[in-house]
Amino acid sequence: MRNATLKGLAGLILFFVFTSPVIAQQQRSFKVGCIAFYNLENLFDTINDPDKNDEEFLPDGDVKWNSKKYLTKIERMAEAIAGIGTDITPDGAAILGVSEIENKEVLLDLAASPRLKDRDYKVIHYHSPDLRGVDVALLYQPKYFKPTATKSYRLNVKDRPDFITRDQLLVSGIFDGEQMHFIVNHWPSRRGGEKRSLPFRLAAAELSRHIVDSLLNLNPDAKIVVMGDLNDNPNNKSLTEGLRAKGSQEELQQGDLYNATSSLYKKGIGSNAWRDTWSLFDQQIVSQGFLGNDFSSYRYYTVKVHNKVELTQKSGRFKGYPWRTYVGGEYHGGYSDHFPSYIIIAKEAEK
């Protein structure tokens, strides 16, 4: 993990330097790590899978998906991922949760692409029953993270046995000598309206909360990251009540989670846009085990949305929005309809 020279423990980050009025002269060396999430917007291959709803993304499908478009999509995704967090660590995302992928094979293609090959990303993926044929997964750099356990959780909605959506993925392991847990999500969409669909996201939040509680019961100081496209904003009921994720560290009660992305949302920063309104659905939420100022072990430091100009639409009505692969069925050859989000964690290096 990249060492960074830091002054103090708080303030603005600039060329790997933290500035603090409390410890202005004392320089300390830190290790930093990047944990990210990215909705890849329909990363499908071109091969028909009878067990997947992939007909739209076939050469004779509605969007006329073909090898050229697929390889361009892989290149775009690799370019975007390669840049995440590199303003702080050249190794980029050590942990990367993803959503809207068809299968493990598309991620193996992504990991093998020229821009990402040197990072040696490994893939953890389970098939889920989602009607659209998309799953969540986790990529990791093995020189930083060693998985010890993985599990896929099925979402069952009370009184709606017919409701089917993405599973939730839990990956536990050792991150640079410390045990950490990552929960990757893609909660049910707002199809049919925000209010009408809210019960499904509340159910998803309660499932995530169940996973978190099971980890905290084993270790109250467990370091947990809940990440994903949650299809709700940080101030929505599914987050504040269902998941018990709060945007203020001062307001946390025992067992509450800290929604790091809430601070960005309050500033008007979004990760996706719809009908001239920005939302921050792509969130990073941490357990209290990551909070504190001692930095004797890995602590949460900062959160960002990777909204670099190359990922944005350059002209027209949607200028500044995420540059999509398709808009209204028309091929645009962009990246995704979401920007990635990520957190930086830091730990004081041994002298």
PEKAHU-V388128 format. One record per residue. N is the residue number from 1. OMEGA is omega in whole degrees, -180 to 180 (* if undefined). BURIAL is b if it has 16 or more other ideal C-beta (glycine too) atoms within 10 Angstrom, else e. D_CENTER is the distance of its C-alpha to the mean C-alpha in Angstrom with 2 decimals. Layout:
<<N | OMEGA | BURIAL | D_CENTER> <N | OMEGA | BURIAL | D_CENTER>>
//
This chain:
<<1 | -174 | b | 19.75> <2 | 174 | e | 21.00> <3 | 178 | e | 23.53> <4 | 177 | b | 23.67> <5 | -175 | e | 26.80> <6 | 171 | b | 26.27> <7 | 178 | e | 28.81> <8 | -173 | b | 28.42> <9 | -179 | b | 25.35> <10 | 176 | e | 24.29> <11 | -175 | e | 24.37> <12 | 179 | e | 23.06> <13 | -179 | b | 21.66> <14 | -178 | e | 23.82> <15 | 177 | e | 24.38> <16 | 180 | b | 23.11> <17 | 172 | e | 25.46> <18 | 180 | b | 24.99> <19 | -179 | e | 28.02> <20 | 176 | e | 29.53> <21 | -178 | e | 32.86> <22 | -180 | e | 33.41> <23 | -170 | e | 33.27> <24 | -172 | e | 34.06> <25 | -175 | e | 35.67> <26 | 179 | e | 34.21> <27 | -179 | e | 31.87> <28 | -178 | b | 29.49> <29 | -177 | e | 27.33> <30 | 166 | b | 23.72> <31 | 179 | b | 21.15> <32 | 179 | b | 17.68> <33 | -178 | b | 14.35> <34 | 178 | b | 10.99> <35 | -169 | b | 7.71> <36 | 173 | b | 4.74> <37 | -180 | b | 1.83> <38 | 170 | b | 4.93> <39 | -172 | b | 7.35> <40 | 177 | b | 10.34> <41 | 171 | b | 12.95> <42 | 174 | b | 15.46> <43 | 179 | b | 15.53> <44 | 169 | b | 18.84> <45 | -177 | b | 21.65> <46 | -174 | b | 25.24> <47 | -179 | e | 26.71> <48 | 177 | e | 27.70> <49 | -177 | b | 26.36> <50 | 179 | e | 28.69> <51 | -179 | e | 26.17> <52 | 175 | b | 23.52> <53 | -173 | e | 23.83> <54 | -174 | b | 23.52> <55 | 180 | e | 26.82> <56 | -176 | b | 25.46> <57 | 173 | b | 23.90> <58 | -179 | b | 27.12> <59 | 178 | e | 29.75> <60 | -180 | e | 31.94> <61 | -175 | e | 29.22> <62 | -177 | e | 28.72> <63 | 176 | b | 26.60> <64 | -179 | e | 28.68> <65 | -179 | b | 25.84> <66 | -175 | e | 27.39> <67 | -180 | e | 26.93> <68 | 179 | e | 27.10> <69 | 179 | b | 24.33> <70 | -179 | b | 22.17> <71 | 175 | e | 22.79> <72 | 178 | e | 22.12> <73 | 178 | b | 18.73> <74 | 180 | b | 17.95> <75 | 179 | e | 19.32> <76 | -179 | b | 17.34> <77 | 180 | b | 13.94> <78 | 179 | b | 15.21> <79 | -179 | b | 16.45> <80 | -178 | b | 13.29> <81 | -178 | b | 11.32> <82 | -177 | b | 14.52> <83 | -175 | b | 14.50> <84 | 174 | b | 11.23> <85 | -176 | b | 12.68> <86 | 171 | e | 16.07> <87 | -179 | b | 17.85> <88 | 177 | b | 17.54> <89 | -178 | b | 17.49> <90 | 179 | e | 18.79> <91 | 178 | b | 16.95> <92 | -175 | b | 13.57> <93 | 174 | b | 10.40> <94 | 177 | b | 12.01> <95 | -180 | b | 9.02> <96 | 171 | b | 6.46> <97 | -180 | b | 4.78> <98 | 175 | b | 6.13> <99 | -178 | b | 8.21> <100 | 174 | b | 11.73> <101 | -176 | b | 13.31> <102 | -173 | b | 16.92> <103 | 180 | b | 17.47> <104 | -175 | e | 17.17> <105 | 180 | e | 19.64> <106 | 178 | b | 17.64> <107 | 175 | b | 15.08> <108 | 175 | e | 18.19> <109 | 180 | b | 19.50> <110 | -179 | b | 16.44> <111 | -178 | b | 16.63> <112 | -178 | e | 20.36> <113 | -174 | b | 20.31> <114 | -177 | e | 22.31> <115 | -175 | b | 19.62> <116 | -172 | b | 17.51> <117 | -176 | e | 20.39> <118 | 180 | e | 21.27> <119 | 175 | b | 17.99> <120 | -179 | e | 18.95> <121 | 171 | b | 15.53> <122 | -171 | e | 16.13> <123 | 172 | b | 14.57> <124 | -173 | b | 14.28> <125 | 171 | b | 14.66> <126 | 173 | b | 16.79> <127 | 176 | e | 18.40> <128 | -173 | b | 18.07> <129 | -175 | e | 20.69> <130 | -176 | b | 18.82> <131 | 179 | e | 21.53> <132 | 178 | b | 19.75> <133 | -179 | b | 19.25> <134 | -177 | b | 15.47> <135 | 167 | b | 13.32> <136 | 179 | b | 10.00> <137 | 177 | b | 10.03> <138 | 173 | b | 9.15> <139 | -180 | b | 10.69> <140 | 174 | b | 12.38> <141 | -172 | b | 15.30> <142 | 178 | e | 18.21> <143 | 178 | e | 20.07> <144 | -172 | b | 17.67> <145 | 178 | b | 16.43> <146 | 179 | e | 18.72> <147 | 176 | e | 17.60> <148 | 180 | e | 20.30> <149 | 176 | e | 19.31> <150 | 179 | e | 17.08> <151 | 176 | e | 17.49> <152 | -176 | b | 16.54> <153 | 179 | b | 17.37> <154 | 178 | e | 19.12> <155 | 175 | b | 19.07> <156 | -178 | e | 22.71> <157 | -178 | b | 23.75> <158 | 179 | e | 27.14> <159 | 177 | e | 29.94> <160 | -179 | e | 27.80> <161 | -179 | e | 28.14> <162 | -177 | e | 27.65> <163 | -177 | e | 24.09> <164 | 179 | b | 21.61> <165 | -179 | b | 17.85> <166 | 171 | b | 14.85> <167 | 174 | b | 14.99> <168 | -174 | b | 12.58> <169 | 173 | b | 11.97> <170 | 175 | b | 13.01> <171 | 177 | b | 13.35> <172 | 180 | b | 15.74> <173 | -176 | b | 17.33> <174 | 179 | e | 18.77> <175 | 179 | b | 16.90> <176 | 175 | b | 19.79> <177 | -179 | e | 22.20> <178 | 177 | e | 20.26> <179 | 177 | e | 19.02> <180 | -178 | b | 15.37> <181 | -179 | b | 13.46> <182 | 180 | b | 9.87> <183 | -176 | b | 9.40> <184 | -173 | b | 7.07> <185 | 163 | b | 8.10> <186 | -173 | b | 9.43> <187 | -178 | b | 12.24> <188 | -175 | b | 15.56> <189 | 178 | e | 16.22> <190 | 179 | b | 18.85> <191 | -177 | e | 21.33> <192 | 179 | e | 24.77> <193 | -177 | e | 23.95> <194 | -176 | e | 21.71> <195 | -177 | e | 24.38> <196 | -177 | e | 25.41> <197 | -177 | b | 21.97> <198 | -179 | b | 20.98> <199 | 180 | b | 22.48> <200 | 178 | b | 20.05> <201 | 174 | b | 16.98> <202 | 178 | b | 19.08> <203 | 178 | b | 19.67> <204 | 178 | b | 16.01> <205 | -180 | b | 15.58> <206 | 176 | b | 18.70> <207 | 177 | b | 17.52> <208 | 179 | b | 14.44> <209 | 177 | b | 17.07> <210 | 179 | e | 19.39> <211 | 178 | b | 17.12> <212 | -178 | b | 16.61> <213 | 179 | e | 20.38> <214 | 178 | e | 21.34> <215 | -180 | b | 19.70> <216 | 177 | b | 21.24> <217 | 178 | e | 24.54> <218 | -179 | e | 24.69> <219 | -179 | e | 23.72> <220 | 180 | e | 23.58> <221 | -178 | e | 22.05> <222 | 178 | b | 19.24> <223 | -173 | b | 16.13> <224 | 171 | b | 13.20> <225 | 172 | b | 9.51> <226 | -176 | b | 8.35> <227 | 174 | b | 4.74> <228 | 170 | b | 4.52> <229 | -172 | b | 7.03> <230 | 178 | b | 9.81> <231 | 172 | b | 12.53> <232 | 178 | b | 13.98> <233 | -177 | b | 14.13> <234 | -178 | b | 14.14> <235 | -179 | e | 17.91> <236 | -173 | b | 18.19> <237 | -179 | e | 20.01> <238 | 179 | b | 17.38> <239 | -172 | b | 15.43> <240 | -178 | b | 18.58> <241 | -177 | e | 20.77> <242 | -178 | b | 19.05> <243 | -175 | b | 16.35> <244 | 178 | b | 18.48> <245 | -176 | b | 15.86> <246 | -177 | b | 17.83> <247 | 180 | b | 17.43> <248 | 180 | e | 20.42> <249 | -179 | e | 20.87> <250 | -177 | e | 24.58> <251 | -175 | e | 24.30> <252 | 171 | e | 22.56> <253 | -179 | e | 24.71> <254 | 179 | e | 24.69> <255 | 178 | e | 21.65> <256 | 175 | b | 19.72> <257 | 178 | b | 16.10> <258 | 179 | b | 15.26> <259 | -177 | b | 12.85> <260 | -177 | b | 12.23> <261 | 179 | b | 11.07> <262 | -180 | b | 14.43> <263 | 178 | e | 16.32> <264 | -179 | b | 14.83> <265 | 179 | b | 15.54> <266 | 178 | e | 19.05> <267 | -180 | e | 19.59> <268 | 179 | e | 18.93> <269 | -179 | b | 15.81> <270 | 177 | b | 13.72> <271 | 177 | b | 10.93> <272 | -176 | b | 13.15> <273 | -180 | b | 16.90> <274 | 178 | e | 19.47> <275 | 175 | e | 23.22> <276 | 178 | e | 23.25> <277 | 178 | e | 20.86> <278 | 174 | e | 17.54> <279 | 175 | b | 14.85> <280 | -179 | b | 11.64> <281 | -173 | b | 9.90> <282 | -165 | b | 6.24> <283 | 178 | b | 6.49> <284 | -174 | b | 6.64> <285 | -174 | b | 9.76> <286 | 174 | b | 12.08> <287 | -176 | b | 15.43> <288 | 175 | b | 18.62> <289 | 178 | b | 19.08> <290 | -174 | b | 16.87> <291 | -179 | e | 19.10> <292 | -176 | e | 22.41> <293 | -176 | e | 24.25> <294 | 178 | e | 25.98> <295 | 174 | b | 23.37> <296 | 170 | e | 25.45> <297 | -176 | b | 22.29> <298 | 178 | b | 18.65> <299 | 173 | b | 17.83> <300 | 176 | b | 15.16> <301 | -176 | b | 16.39> <302 | -179 | b | 14.47> <303 | -180 | b | 11.43> <304 | 166 | b | 11.17> <305 | -179 | b | 10.18> <306 | -175 | b | 11.04> <307 | -178 | e | 13.74> <308 | -172 | e | 16.38> <309 | -179 | e | 19.50> <310 | 180 | e | 19.36> <311 | -174 | b | 16.40> <312 | 173 | b | 18.53> <313 | -171 | b | 21.48> <314 | -176 | e | 24.58> <315 | 176 | e | 27.23> <316 | -176 | e | 28.38> <317 | -175 | e | 27.40> <318 | 178 | b | 23.65> <319 | -179 | e | 23.95> <320 | 176 | e | 20.99> <321 | 171 | b | 18.62> <322 | -179 | b | 15.90> <323 | -171 | b | 18.13> <324 | 173 | b | 17.85> <325 | 178 | b | 19.23> <326 | 172 | b | 21.47> <327 | 180 | b | 22.82> <328 | 180 | e | 25.19> <329 | 179 | e | 25.82> <330 | -177 | e | 26.76> <331 | 179 | e | 25.21> <332 | 175 | e | 23.90> <333 | -178 | e | 22.39> <334 | -173 | b | 19.36> <335 | -176 | b | 15.68> <336 | 175 | b | 13.52> <337 | 177 | b | 13.98> <338 | 167 | b | 10.62> <339 | 174 | b | 9.75> <340 | 170 | b | 6.63> <341 | 179 | b | 5.88> <342 | 173 | b | 6.66> <343 | 173 | b | 9.29> <344 | 174 | b | 12.55> <345 | -175 | b | 14.55> <346 | -179 | b | 18.26> <347 | 180 | b | 21.28> <348 | -178 | b | 24.90> <349 | 177 | b | 26.26> <350 | -179 | e | 29.53> <351 | * | e | 32.50>>
//
